[in-house]
Protein backbone atom coordinates (compact mmCIF):
# COMPACT_ATOMS: atom_id res chain seq x y z
CA UNK A 1 0.00 0.00 0.00
CA UNK A 2 1.15 3.46 -0.66
CA UNK A 3 0.86 6.36 1.73
CA UNK A 4 -1.60 8.14 -0.56
CA UNK A 5 -4.32 5.50 -0.27
CA UNK A 6 -3.95 5.16 3.49
CA UNK A 7 -4.67 8.83 4.19
CA UNK A 8 -8.21 9.94 4.83
CA UNK A 9 -9.45 13.48 4.37
CA UNK A 10 -9.33 14.95 7.84
CA UNK A 11 -11.29 18.12 7.15
CA UNK A 12 -14.67 16.52 6.54
CA UNK A 13 -14.89 14.68 9.83
CA UNK A 14 -13.93 17.73 11.88
CA UNK A 15 -16.35 19.89 9.90
CA UNK A 16 -19.22 17.49 10.55
CA UNK A 17 -18.39 17.41 14.25
CA UNK A 18 -18.25 21.20 14.39
CA UNK A 19 -21.55 21.48 12.53
CA UNK A 20 -23.17 19.03 14.91
CA UNK A 21 -21.77 20.86 17.93
CA UNK A 22 -22.99 24.20 16.61
CA UNK A 23 -26.48 22.77 16.06
CA UNK A 24 -26.51 21.33 19.58
CA UNK A 25 -25.32 24.64 21.03
CA UNK A 26 -27.94 26.52 19.02
CA UNK A 27 -30.66 24.15 20.23
CA UNK A 28 -29.60 24.63 23.84
CA UNK A 29 -29.68 28.41 23.46
CA UNK A 30 -33.14 28.33 21.87
CA UNK A 31 -34.44 26.00 24.58
CA UNK A 32 -32.97 28.21 27.32
CA UNK A 33 -34.58 31.27 25.75
CA UNK A 34 -37.97 29.55 25.63
CA UNK A 35 -37.65 28.43 29.26
CA UNK A 36 -36.65 31.92 30.40
CA UNK A 37 -39.51 33.51 28.45
CA UNK A 38 -42.02 30.96 29.76
CA UNK A 39 -40.84 31.43 33.34
CA UNK A 40 -41.34 35.17 33.06
CA UNK A 41 -44.85 34.68 31.65
CA UNK A 42 -45.79 32.35 34.53
CA UNK A 43 -44.25 34.71 37.11
CA UNK A 44 -46.16 37.63 35.59
CA UNK A 45 -49.39 35.63 35.75
CA UNK A 46 -48.83 34.79 39.42
CA UNK A 47 -48.02 38.43 40.22
CA UNK A 48 -51.21 39.50 38.43
CA UNK A 49 -53.23 37.01 40.46
CA UNK A 50 -51.76 38.35 43.72
CA UNK A 51 -52.43 41.93 42.60
CA UNK A 52 -56.04 41.17 41.71
CA UNK A 53 -56.54 39.18 44.92
CA UNK A 54 -55.42 42.10 47.08
CA UNK A 55 -57.71 44.62 45.42
CA UNK A 56 -61.03 42.80 45.68
C-alpha positions as CSV (number, residue, x, y, z in Angstrom):
1,X,0.0,0.0,0.0
2,X,1.1,3.5,-0.7
3,X,0.9,6.4,1.7
4,X,-1.6,8.1,-0.6
5,X,-4.3,5.5,-0.3
6,X,-4.0,5.2,3.5
7,X,-4.7,8.8,4.2
8,X,-8.2,9.9,4.8
9,X,-9.4,13.5,4.4
10,X,-9.3,15.0,7.8
11,X,-11.3,18.1,7.1
12,X,-14.7,16.5,6.5
13,X,-14.9,14.7,9.8
14,X,-13.9,17.7,11.9
15,X,-16.3,19.9,9.9
16,X,-19.2,17.5,10.5
17,X,-18.4,17.4,14.2
18,X,-18.2,21.2,14.4
19,X,-21.6,21.5,12.5
20,X,-23.2,19.0,14.9
21,X,-21.8,20.9,17.9
22,X,-23.0,24.2,16.6
23,X,-26.5,22.8,16.1
24,X,-26.5,21.3,19.6
25,X,-25.3,24.6,21.0
26,X,-27.9,26.5,19.0
27,X,-30.7,24.2,20.2
28,X,-29.6,24.6,23.8
29,X,-29.7,28.4,23.5
30,X,-33.1,28.3,21.9
31,X,-34.4,26.0,24.6
32,X,-33.0,28.2,27.3
33,X,-34.6,31.3,25.7
34,X,-38.0,29.6,25.6
35,X,-37.6,28.4,29.3
36,X,-36.7,31.9,30.4
37,X,-39.5,33.5,28.4
38,X,-42.0,31.0,29.8
39,X,-40.8,31.4,33.3
40,X,-41.3,35.2,33.1
41,X,-44.8,34.7,31.7
42,X,-45.8,32.4,34.5
43,X,-44.3,34.7,37.1
44,X,-46.2,37.6,35.6
45,X,-49.4,35.6,35.7
46,X,-48.8,34.8,39.4
47,X,-48.0,38.4,40.2
48,X,-51.2,39.5,38.4
49,X,-53.2,37.0,40.5
50,X,-51.8,38.3,43.7
51,X,-52.4,41.9,42.6
52,X,-56.0,41.2,41.7
53,X,-56.5,39.2,44.9
54,X,-55.4,42.1,47.1
55,X,-57.7,44.6,45.4
56,X,-61.0,42.8,45.7
